[in-house]
């Protein structure tokens, strides 16, 4: 009979334990099944010249970044200055993957206006209007940022807007380490 009364207490304690576990985790550290594996392939039109494409293969032999963004994304705007500074200071080739973003007047119109206003730090901007490349990369939302090594292996994923502390403590040290590694 006394065991009946302990069941709710045990269930409550288990629930509290799960909540504490969840609160102690960093939501920016969403694991990616691609870390340690070859970067998912894409060949997408370039924003400023849709007749040309950009692909993962164009980046082989380089340490590089893929940053998924959209003009409708408020968090993308928040990270843009920090990301632009990282790209400029570290001279890290970066593909901006414009995710599900298309203008009403012209091909990529909203994205072009956004970059004209905030600046374009990217080596190239790939356009993923249907979001299929984003799905291949396992994107849960924009912005997301991936770091690849010289062999095209995904080495790190950052979910959400990149902020200065993450740049200083994680991204710059990782980029420097990857640049020192042999091809």
ZIJO-V45276 format. One record per run of one state. SS is the DSSP state (H for helix, E for strand, C for the rest). FROM is the first residue (numbers start at 0). TO is the last residue. Records with the same first field share a line. If there is no record, write none. Layout:
# ZIJO-V45276
SS->FROM-TO + FROM-TO
This chain:
# ZIJO-V45276
C->0-0 + 23-36 + 38-41 + 46-51 + 59-62 + 69-72 + 90-91 + 99-107 + 118-122 + 128-130 + 136-142 + 148-151 + 159-162 + 180-182
H->1-22 + 55-58 + 73-89 + 108-117 + 131-135 + 163-179
E->37-37 + 42-45 + 52-54 + 63-68 + 92-98 + 123-127 + 143-147 + 152-158
